[in-house]
Amino acid sequence: MSAALPDFRLEMFFARWEFAARFNLTASDAQTLTVSELLALGTDEQREAFDQLALTYTPTWGGPELREAIAATYDRVTDEHVLAFAGAEEAMFWALQELTGPGDHAVVTVPNYQSMETLVLRTGADVDGLVLAPEDGWALDLDALTTRLRPETTLVAVNFPNNPTGAVADRVTFIALAELCDERGIRLFSDEVYRGLELDPARTLPQAADLSERAVSLNVMSKAYGLPGLRIGWLACRDRALLERLERRKHYTSICNAGPSEHLATIALQNGERIRARNRAIIAANLPVFAEFFARWPEHFEWEPPQGGCVCFPRLLTGEPASRFCRRLVETAGVLTLPADIYTSELAEVPGDRFRIGVGRHDPGAALAAFDEFLAGR
């Protein structure tokens, strides 16, 4: 890392408000389960093993049962192609530093989760942003990407379903992206943490690690599975040598994951479609509630539901800066949303008249009622 890391804007904002606000209307994860609910999905043997689990170290790569369960979520990935981490952030932290550096060129989609951009920039690489534009439905523009590629391009980093927009790339375009990167000898880094929450199954993209031997897929238990407290993430890549280098980097951070978390994550993965179906049903039930709310305030907002995932990026039409609006909303009504300036990019402009909401939690009615009262009294 060639330069000091700046403050992580989202985490600084959440440090102030996430547990202080009455209503978290910007949650980025799907509705969670309790330990008891998750264990109930397992076998008698798994429940007994959890009770008898020794609180000792686990393998740095992740335990064999966990990696087998992760590999089973892919078509062409085996357990030898999986490296577990303490959440997606640790995986991203090391992978992006390994995949690019001084003298290299990279392209990163914008808007994005800050670390995907910031970490690449701080490696000393020259970085371009590939804008997902609202007027184009936040679509991935492969022609625009191609014009940005150079002989020294080593990395293209994308995130679909996208945080914060909820956009999902066109399937044909995404496959063509993987082929283009292979043709140019470029690593495709694909953040896929919301995959599995698409209400339209036809929108579900293939995973990058299945499309290319060089591509790297990032995933985690936090988002589509709604289990952020487990702190289990992973990278999948059929380039074993790359994973071996990353395993040595992991020795300097978490070393290994928590045994209870690995055990519970294995149960969740083995029941993954059941859990994701539950979470999709919550989103499907919530979307009409959000649609009715935004329909009551057409002069205030422009809204479209997420194409995938459980977050989206409504537009504020009043002319008030979203940062000020969101601050007044949480201070006055106790309703937490994320203003667009949290997603400020060094690579390209992010529309400043938007804010992020989450649609994956149970019973948003009380939060939206408080939001209604705030708007009626503004």
Residue pairs with C-beta under 8 A, 6 or more apart in sequence:
1 97
1 119
1 122
1 123
2 102
2 122
2 123
2 124
3 122
3 124
4 122
5 118
5 119
5 122
6 118
8 114
8 115
8 118
9 114
9 341
9 342
9 344
10 113
10 114
10 338
10 342
13 338
13 342
17 330
17 336
18 24
18 336
21 330
21 334
21 335
21 336
22 333
22 334
22 335
22 367
22 370
23 333
23 334
23 335
23 336
23 366
23 367
23 370
24 336
24 358
24 361
24 367
25 335
25 336
25 337
25 357
25 358
25 364
25 367
25 368
25 371
26 311
26 336
26 337
26 338
26 355
26 356
26 357
26 358
27 310
27 358
27 360
27 361
28 163
28 223
28 310
28 311
28 356
28 358
29 222
29 223
29 226
29 228
29 310
29 358
29 360
30 197
30 223
30 224
30 225
30 226
30 279
30 282
30 283
30 310
30 360
30 361
31 226
31 278
31 279
31 282
31 360
31 361
31 362
32 226
32 227
32 228
32 229
33 226
33 227
33 268
33 275
35 264
38 227
38 264
38 267
38 268
39 46
39 47
39 50
39 264
39 267
41 267
41 268
41 270
41 271
41 274
41 275
42 50
42 267
42 270
42 271
46 263
46 266
46 267
49 263
50 260
50 263
50 264
53 259
53 260
53 263
54 259
55 259
55 260
56 259
57 255
57 256
57 259
58 256
58 257
58 258
58 259
58 262
59 256
60 247
60 250
60 251
60 255
60 256
61 67
61 82
61 83
61 84
61 247
62 70
62 82
62 83
62 84
62 234
62 257
62 262
63 259
63 262
63 266
64 79
65 262
65 263
65 266
66 84
66 232
66 257
66 262
66 265
66 266
66 269
67 79
67 82
67 84
67 234
68 79
69 265
69 266
69 269
69 270
70 79
70 82
70 84
70 219
70 234
70 236
70 269
71 77
71 78
71 79
71 81
71 82
71 236
72 269
72 270
73 219
73 269
73 272
74 81
74 207
74 209
74 210
74 217
74 236
75 206
75 207
75 210
76 209
76 210
76 238
77 207
77 209
77 210
77 217
77 236
77 238
80 240
81 209
81 236
81 237
81 238
81 240
81 243
82 234
82 235
82 236
82 243
83 91
83 234
83 235
83 237
83 243
83 246
83 247
83 250
84 232
84 233
84 234
84 257
84 262
85 91
85 94
85 232
85 233
85 234
85 235
85 250
85 254
85 257
86 231
86 232
86 233
86 253
86 254
86 257
86 258
87 220
87 222
87 228
87 231
87 232
87 233
88 191
88 193
88 218
88 219
88 220
88 222
88 233
89 115
89 233
90 233
90 250
90 253
90 254
91 218
91 220
91 233
91 234
91 235
92 115
92 116
92 119
92 191
92 218
93 115
93 119
93 253
94 246
94 249
94 250
94 253
95 189
95 216
95 218
95 235
95 246
96 115
96 116
96 119
96 120
96 123
96 155
96 157
96 189
97 119
97 123
97 249
98 242
98 245
98 246
98 249
99 154
99 155
99 187
99 189
99 216
100 106
100 120
100 123
100 125
100 154
100 155
101 123
101 124
101 125
102 123
102 124
102 125
103 124
103 125
103 152
104 123
104 125
104 126
104 152
104 153
104 154
104 155
105 125
105 126
105 127
105 128
105 150
105 152
105 153
105 154
106 120
106 125
106 126
106 127
106 128
106 153
106 154
106 155
106 156
106 157
107 127
107 128
107 129
107 130
107 145
107 148
107 149
107 153
107 155
107 156
107 157
108 116
108 117
108 120
108 127
108 128
108 129
108 130
108 156
108 157
108 158
108 347
109 129
109 130
109 131
109 132
109 140
109 157
109 158
109 159
109 162
110 117
110 129
110 130
110 131
110 132
110 345
110 347
110 348
110 350
111 132
111 162
111 164
111 165
111 313
111 343
111 345
111 350
112 159
112 162
112 163
112 343
112 345
113 159
113 163
113 191
114 342
114 343
116 157
116 159
116 191
117 127
117 129
117 345
117 346
117 347
118 346
120 127
120 155
120 157
121 127
121 346
121 347
125 154
125 155
126 152
127 347
128 148
128 347
129 345
129 347
129 348
130 140
130 141
130 144
130 145
130 148
130 156
130 158
131 141
131 144
131 348
131 349
132 138
132 139
132 140
132 162
132 165
132 167
133 139
133 141
134 165
134 313
134 315
134 351
134 354
137 167
138 162
138 165
138 166
138 167
139 167
139 169
139 170
139 173
140 158
140 160
140 169
140 170
140 173
140 174
140 177
142 173
142 176
142 177
142 180
145 156
145 177
145 180
146 180
149 184
149 186
153 184
153 186
154 186
154 187
155 186
155 187
155 189
156 177
156 181
156 186
156 187
156 188
156 189
157 189
157 190
157 191
158 169
158 177
158 188
158 189
158 190
158 191
159 190
159 191
160 167
160 168
160 169
160 174
160 190
160 191
160 192
160 194
160 195
160 205
160 308
161 167
161 168
161 194
161 195
161 197
161 198
161 306
161 307
161 308
161 309
162 168
162 194
162 309
163 193
163 194
163 309
163 311
164 311
164 312
164 313
164 338
164 343
164 354
164 356
165 306
165 311
165 312
165 313
166 305
166 306
166 307
166 308
166 309
166 310
166 311
166 312
166 313
167 306
167 307
167 308
168 198
168 203
168 205
168 307
168 308
168 309
169 177
169 205
171 202
171 203
171 205
171 206
174 205
174 206
175 206
175 211
177 188
178 188
178 208
178 211
178 212
178 215
179 211
179 212
180 186
181 187
181 188
181 212
181 214
181 215
182 212
182 214
187 214
187 215
187 216
188 208
188 212
188 214
188 215
188 216
189 208
189 215
189 216
189 218
190 207
190 208
190 209
190 215
190 216
190 217
190 218
191 218
192 205
192 207
192 208
192 217
192 218
192 219
193 218
193 219
193 220
193 222
193 223
193 224
194 223
194 224
194 308
194 309
194 310
194 311
195 204
195 205
195 207
195 219
195 224
195 308
196 204
196 224
196 272
196 276
196 280
197 223
197 224
197 276
197 279
197 280
197 283
197 308
197 309
197 310
197 360
198 204
198 280
198 307
198 308
198 309
199 280
199 283
199 284
199 287
199 308
200 307
203 307
203 308
204 308
207 217
207 236
208 215
208 216
208 217
209 215
209 216
209 217
209 236
209 237
209 238
210 217
212 238
213 238
213 239
214 237
214 238
214 239
215 237
216 235
216 236
216 237
216 242
217 235
217 236
217 237
218 233
218 234
218 235
219 233
219 234
219 236
220 232
220 233
220 234
221 227
221 228
221 230
221 231
221 232
221 233
221 265
221 268
221 269
222 228
222 230
222 233
223 309
223 310
224 276
224 279
224 309
225 268
225 269
225 272
225 275
225 276
225 279
226 275
226 279
226 360
227 264
227 265
227 268
230 261
230 264
230 265
230 268
231 257
231 258
231 261
232 257
232 261
232 262
232 265
235 243
235 246
237 243
268 275
279 310
279 360
282 360
282 361
282 362
283 306
283 310
283 359
283 360
286 359
286 360
286 361
286 364
287 305
287 359
289 364
289 365
289 368
290 303
290 305
290 357
290 359
290 364
290 368
291 303
291 305
293 368
293 371
293 372
294 301
294 303
294 314
296 372
297 375
299 317
299 318
300 316
300 317
300 318
300 375
301 314
301 315
301 316
301 317
302 314
302 315
302 317
303 312
303 314
303 315
304 312
305 312
305 359
306 312
306 359
310 358
310 359
310 360
311 356
311 357
311 358
311 359
311 360
312 356
312 357
312 359
313 340
313 354
313 355
313 356
314 354
314 355
314 357
315 351
315 353
315 354
316 322
316 325
316 353
316 354
316 355
317 353
318 325
321 339
321 352
321 353
322 339
322 340
322 341
322 352
322 353
322 354
322 355
323 339
323 340
323 341
323 352
325 339
325 355
326 337
326 338
326 339
326 355
327 339
328 374
328 378
329 335
329 336
329 337
329 371
329 374
330 336
330 337
332 374
333 370
333 371
333 373
333 374
334 370
335 367
335 370
335 371
335 374
337 355
337 356
337 357
338 355
338 356
339 355
340 350
340 351
340 352
340 353
340 354
340 355
341 352
342 356
343 350
343 356
344 350
